Structure formats: C-alpha cells, structure tokens
Amino acid sequence: MATPDRRPLVEAIRVAAKLAIEATSLRKVARAVGMSPMGLKHFVAGTHPYSATYRKLIAWYTVYQAEAGGFSVEVARGAMKVLTDGLPEPARGDAAAAVIDAVLAQHAKAGSRPPAWLATLRAEVE
C-alpha cells in the first residue's frame, strides 16, 4: 500500500482551525489542540506541521468535527489515523481495513445502510 497523501486532511484541518479561531480565539484553539498559539498561527497560515504536531491536530480535528456533527471522509480519515497511531506504516493499512470491515459487518448484521464515507475510506486502504 502506498503512503497516503496527507494534504487533503491537512487542508481540512487548516480550514477547521481557521473557523474555530474565528469563533473563539487563537489561544483557546491552541490550548485545545495542545500546541502554542504561534505554532497554530503558523499552521493556519500554511506551514506544514511536524509529525507530533500533526498527530495533535488530527486528534483535535476529529473531536472538533464530531462535536459539530460534521462526519465526513476527512473526519473518518483523521479518526483512523488516531486509531492506528503507533503502528508501523505498513501495518496501518491492514489495521484500518480490519476496523472498517468490522464496522461494515455490523451494518450488514443490523440491516442498516453504512455512511457513504465508509466505502470511500475502505477503497483507500485497498
């Protein structure tokens, strides 16, 4: 499995951070993310985050969007990165596929229709 392109997720997080800052303050959002206000300001302005900062931003974004009711494929990607954090890169795809397959199986068992983003996410890990 090729390394996934993280740019769409980074841009989605950047937009969410800008909106959160506009709604509250730079300091409040930085505190929620777990980073310095200047670091967040630079990220929102377009810098690329370091790996540790990227993990913090993903975790914040996932919670922020879930609380806002904004489940999308970007949020699901973020959640999957949180769930597979710590695994070596080659194992992340297998772990993500197993989690997605388990959720799809539960939808089938319950007779419910899975959200569209689930199929998109599953196709990405193949």
N, C-alpha and C positions, 0 to 999 in steps of 0.2 A: 504494500500500500504506500503510495506516495505521500510525502508530508503535505498536509492540507494547507491551503493558502489562508493565512490568518487575517489578511487585510479586510475582508468584509466584516468580520467580527470586531476588529479594532475600530473600524469606522462606525459601526453601530454603537459601540461603547462610547466613542467620542461624542456622537450626537446625543446619546442619553445623558452623558456627563454635562454637556452644554445646557441641556434642558433643565437638569437638576440644579445646576448652578444658578440659572436664571430664576428658578422657582424658589430657591433658598439662598444660599451663599456659597462662595468658593470654599471657605473654611469648613462649613458644615458638610459639604460633599466630600472634601478631602478627608475629614475625620471619619466619615462613614466608609470610605474606601480603605483607609489605613495608610495614607500617604501624605506628604507635605502639601500645603496649598500651592507652593511654587511648582512642585512636581506635577500636580494636577493641572495647573495653568499651562505649563509647557506641553503636557499631553494633549489638552484641548486645542492648543494652538497648532498641533500637528506633529510633534516629536514622536518617535517610536519608543514604546516602553521597554524597559529591561524585562527579563523573564519573570523575576519575582514581582515586579510591579504589574506586569501583565496578568499574573495569577490573581492578584488582589483586585484588579479591575474587573476581571471575569466574574469573580465571586460577588463583588458589589453589583455588577450589572444584572446578574441572574436574579438576585434578591430584589433589586430595584424594579425590574420588569415584572417579576412575579407579583409583587405587591401592587403594581399598577394594572395587573390583569393583562399584560402585553405579551402573551406567549406567542412566539414566532420561531422560525427556524434558527434565527440568530440567538435567541434566548436558549433554545434547546442545545445549540452548539456549545454555548457557554456552560450550561449545566453539565453537559457530557465531559467537557474539559475539567470541570471541578470533580466529577465522579472518577475520572481516570487519572487525576493528578498523582504523580509519584510513580506511575508505571513507566517502564521504558517505552520510548516512542513506538517500536514495532508491536508492542502488546496493547497499546491504546485502542487501535482499530478493532482488534478481536474483542476486547472488553466492551467497547461501545456497541459492537454488533450484538453481543450477548445480552446486554441491557435492553437494547431496542427490540430484539427478538422476544425477550421475556414480556415486555410491555405489549407488543403486538399479539402475543399468545393470550394474554389476559383480556385484551379487547375481543379477540375471537371467542374466548370462553364465555365472556359476559354478553356477547352478541351486540357489542357497541361498535360504533364506527371510530377508528383511530383518527386523531387530528392529521391534517394534510402534512404538517411539518415532520411528522414521524416517518412517513415514507421518504421524504426528501432526505432526512438525516440518515436513514437506512441505506439509501442509494449512495450516499457519500462515503460510507465506510466499507463498501464492497471492493 
